[in-house]
Amino acid sequence: MVADDASRGSDDGAGRPAEPPDPEDVDAEALLAHAGFDADAGVLTERQAEVLALREQGLRQAVIAERLGTSRANVSSVEASARDNVERARETVAFAEALSAPVHVEIPPGTDLYDAPKRVYDACDAAGVKVNKTAPDLMKTIGDRAGDAVYGREVREQLYVTVGADGQIRVR
């Protein structure tokens, strides 16, 4: 198991140690157990979860490969597949939640991001849903969550904005 945070020093701002821990001190099984990993209930294999857990602890792929008795290329492939599976799972959850959201707004390519809040507010008003964000905050939320689909103020790819009954905003 990894030593406690106090003995490792500060973190990198994302909750990971600033310096990688000694690989000997990292217990992958304990990390998976602590996170509640269940291969039968999730989308990751045991190996994918193990590689992600070790990478999140700051271990390099070469170190993980040596530890697992495989190649760095294999660890890289396992990690890429795991991250892809996680992203697909997130998209699936977002889709499932969007199905039940009372507000659906499509923002087509070419739309000025400054026009998006009005579209969302109008749809929320029609559905009786309250959004607790100012127009600039809503615009920033949409832009941030859209990732590369928005460049500057321009929407470059179709966006789907949903707002739940609780006001939670999702962007796909």
C-alpha positions in Angstrom: 0.0 0.0 0.0 1.2 3.5 -0.7 2.4 5.5 2.3 0.0 8.2 3.5 0.1 11.6 1.8 1.9 13.3 4.7 4.9 11.1 4.2 4.9 11.4 0.4 4.9 15.2 0.4 2.8 17.5 -1.6 0.6 16.5 -4.5 0.5 17.8 -8.1 -2.8 19.6 -7.7 -4.8 16.6 -9.1 -4.4 14.6 -5.9 -1.5 12.5 -7.2 1.9 12.7 -5.5 4.4 15.2 -6.9 7.0 12.5 -7.1 6.2 8.9 -8.1 6.2 6.6 -5.1 8.6 3.7 -4.8 7.0 1.0 -7.0 7.6 -1.5 -4.1 5.3 0.6 -1.9 2.3 0.4 -4.3 -0.1 -2.4 -3.7 -2.4 -2.6 -6.7 -4.8 -5.1 -5.1 -5.2 -2.7 -2.1 -5.8 0.2 -4.5 -8.5 -1.7 -6.4 -10.2 -2.8 -3.2 -10.1 0.7 -1.7 -11.8 2.0 -4.9 -14.4 -0.7 -4.7 -13.4 -2.2 -8.1 -15.6 -5.1 -9.3 -14.7 -6.6 -12.7 -18.1 -8.3 -13.0 -20.0 -5.1 -12.5 -17.9 -2.6 -14.5 -16.5 -2.1 -18.0 -12.8 -2.7 -17.2 -11.0 -5.9 -16.9 -8.9 -6.7 -13.8 -5.7 -5.9 -15.8 -7.0 -2.6 -17.2 -8.1 -1.5 -13.7 -4.7 -2.5 -12.3 -2.8 -0.6 -15.0 -4.9 2.5 -14.5 -4.5 2.3 -10.7 -0.8 2.0 -11.0 -0.6 4.8 -13.6 -2.7 7.1 -11.3 -0.1 6.5 -8.6 2.5 7.8 -10.9 4.2 4.6 -12.0 5.7 4.7 -15.5 4.6 2.2 -18.1 8.0 0.5 -18.1 7.9 0.0 -14.4 4.4 -1.5 -14.6 5.5 -3.7 -17.5 8.4 -5.1 -15.5 6.2 -5.6 -12.5 3.5 -7.5 -14.5 6.1 -9.5 -16.6 5.1 -8.0 -19.9 6.2 -5.3 -22.4 5.8 -1.6 -22.1 4.0 -1.7 -25.4 1.5 -4.2 -23.9 1.0 -1.9 -20.9 0.5 1.1 -23.2 -2.2 -0.9 -25.2 -4.0 -2.0 -22.0 -4.0 1.5 -20.7 -5.3 3.0 -24.0 -8.1 0.4 -24.1 -9.0 1.1 -20.4 -9.1 4.8 -21.0 -11.3 4.3 -24.1 -13.6 2.0 -22.1 -13.9 4.6 -19.4 -14.8 7.3 -21.9 -17.4 5.1 -23.6 -18.9 4.4 -20.1 -19.1 8.1 -19.4 -20.8 8.7 -22.8 -23.2 5.9 -22.1 -24.1 7.4 -18.7 -24.5 10.8 -20.2 -26.8 9.4 -22.9 -28.9 7.5 -20.4 -29.3 10.6 -18.2 -30.1 12.7 -21.3 -33.0 10.4 -22.1 -34.8 11.4 -18.9 -33.8 15.1 -18.9 -36.8 17.5 -19.3 -34.8 19.9 -21.4 -33.0 19.1 -24.6 -31.2 21.8 -26.7 -29.4 21.2 -29.9 -26.7 23.7 -30.7 -25.7 23.3 -34.4 -22.2 23.8 -35.8 -21.6 27.5 -36.7 -23.5 28.8 -33.7 -21.8 31.6 -31.8 -21.3 30.4 -28.2 -22.7 33.7 -27.0 -26.1 32.5 -28.4 -26.2 29.2 -26.5 -27.3 30.5 -23.1 -30.5 32.1 -24.6 -31.3 28.8 -26.3 -30.9 27.0 -23.0 -32.8 29.5 -21.0 -35.7 29.6 -23.4 -36.0 25.8 -23.4 -35.7 25.7 -19.6 -38.5 28.4 -19.3 -40.7 26.3 -21.5 -40.1 23.2 -19.4 -40.4 25.0 -16.1 -36.8 24.1 -15.1 -34.6 26.5 -13.3 -30.9 27.0 -14.2 -28.8 28.5 -11.5 -26.1 29.9 -13.7 -25.6 33.4 -15.2 -25.3 33.6 -19.0 -21.5 33.9 -18.8 -21.2 31.0 -16.4 -23.5 28.9 -18.6 -21.5 29.8 -21.7 -18.3 28.8 -19.9 -19.8 25.5 -18.8 -20.9 24.7 -22.3 -17.6 25.7 -23.8 -15.6 23.8 -21.2 -17.7 20.6 -21.4 -17.8 20.6 -25.2 -14.0 20.4 -25.4 -12.7 20.5 -29.0 -16.2 20.9 -30.4 -15.9 24.6 -29.5 -13.1 26.9 -30.6 -13.1 30.4 -29.3 -16.8 31.4 -29.6 -17.5 29.1 -32.5 -19.4 25.8 -32.1 -17.7 23.5 -34.6 -19.6 20.3 -33.9 -23.2 19.6 -33.1 -23.7 19.9 -29.3 -26.5 18.4 -27.3 -27.2 20.3 -24.0 -29.6 18.7 -21.6 -30.8 20.1 -18.3 -32.1 17.8 -15.6 -35.1 18.7 -13.4 -32.5 19.6 -10.7 -30.9 22.1 -13.1 -27.8 19.9 -13.7 -26.3 20.7 -17.2 -24.8 18.0 -19.4 -23.1 18.6 -22.7 -22.5 15.9 -25.3 
